[in-house]
Amino acid sequence: MPVLNRIASYAEEMKGWRRHLHMHPELGFECHRTAAWITERLREIGVDEIHEGIAKTGIVALIRGRTEGPVIGLRADMDALPIEELTGAPHASTVKGRMHACGHDGHVTMLLGAAKYLAETRNFAGTVALIFQPAEEDGGGGQVMVQEGIMDRFGIGQVYGIHNAPNIPFGHFQTTPGPLMASVDTAVVKVTGRGGHGATPHECVDPVVAIVGMVQAVQTIIPRNVHALDEAVISVTMIHAGTASNIIPEEGFFAATIRCFKPDVRELLKKRFHEIVEGHAAAYGVKAEINYDGGYPATINHEDEAEFAAEVAREVSGADAVDARANREMGSEDFSYMLEARPGAYLFLGTGPGAGLHHPAYDFNDEAAPIGASFFARLVERAQPVV
């Protein structure tokens, strides 16, 4: 079964929705205008209930089917990124320094398209909970929505989400049971020594040398402490110290992103990072302050739900266009909190060639929206059929 004919007929309307959202990006939890616009569309669509103000600007809308039954959750994130857009598109961002560089405008559009179809046809049992979430990029809006009780409040029994994927063949789906995306932690280390003249290093305690030693040493954690079959990444992404070539600075800092899939590996990485930095601080005679911030957990698909989602994807895109055992990746997603709270699965939908996610030239491929909407709609009809 290809794209549902009814949803295909919404294609131009969906394109208009998506491009409006693209022109008016908002960040983090401050998605006030976006949420208001989504609420207007939901009222036009004719959903049964709209619950606003969850996680500040999040929305949960309910559509009831023809008979009693369980509740299935479908999630779309709606926040943008602090990036200056370079697409040159007629629908480019109208807000300086902000753009939808990750396709959340497309995610909202796919979910609204599915909502319109489901509200018209009601060819399912139970209830659909449409989850529009702020602050995926920064702030963990998914975690906040779970903490504010959406799963229990609305009786959600299982939950699903899609992320667009540029440079995966158009219309192809990818997912896998178990870990799909990594956990992410951020470490920032401030190193304080004793500054002075570059000509008299013996009178100083040089934080630059200490930072260089720490950075080199933390790169030994993965090859020497983590099992070779347990994927992990430590990338030092910032080093800042000094103001002039003839001054040994008083302090400096470095920062790293740390990613893996297993909780025990995550704890090992944290432990060894602290041990190495603290040991080197003692060896170099400097003070090291470590701010180790635990971020999103790994996104772990539930096995049965991942297989079911892949079956539905095959109906929409064809068997050859679905990889149900795709390679996992080191990016992270706060949909992970929803999968910790309920069974479910997360999938990638290929949007074809183009600039990558988080790139200033990225733009969501509008032709993919009816495919994602059809997937969501068939997922509901298959998961909760009218008996």
C-alpha angles and dihedrals in degrees: 000000000000127000109327110261093228092053091045087060089059093057098108093043090050090050089054091050093050096048092048089054091047091055093052109045123176131190136233117325092343095089094130099136092041092051092048091051092048090049090054091052092047091053090050090049091053105237116174101237136012121197114190137185097045110148085003099291104017123120135207115192125185130214117186122213131218097276140021118281147119129315123250121195125217117188135202125176117220111188127108135213135257094249130125107238120238102177096104088212120155087240095048120144115289091201115084114237095011133091144153093254095155101049100249086138086062092047091054090048093052091051093047090050090052090046092054092051095045093047090052099044104029087192094157142073126246122005140312117218111204108205117199107186132195128206104031092140095050130003105030100256090175090060092048093051090051091046090051088058108251094147095056097031093057098028094240110182101180135008137204138187141180132211122196116238121203116208092027108109112277114270095008120131126213129189141132138201115256123013113013102161131022134251114250130214127175125213124194116184122194112199119197124191133147118286130213146127117337088226093062107046090154088070092052140063102227115218092186094065090045092051091050090052093048094049093050093046098050087058088068093063097083100043094041106032107026121074110254092240094053108085116221139156133206112182120178102211104172136038119172127174140132139022105219140021094246099047126084102212126232093229147357139175144214133199134204140187114223122196140174142137108239126069093222091052089048091055092046092053091050093047095048093044091056093044094051096045094045092046093051091047089057092045094051095039095240133125117247123197112193121201103189108182118195109218134179118340121235116289102241119185119213110242101232094041092048091053091046091050090051090052090054091047089054089056090054102039105016132258094276091055097059126080106191093178100047124162113268118237139217096237117104137226134191090220078088089083091057091050089051089055099043141010114268147109143249125216140188120229116204116232099183131240120349147098114322129251116288091020118129090232095052120120127172115249104241092203089069095060097080089050093054092044091051090050092053092046095049090044089061094044092049096042095046109025122180107251 
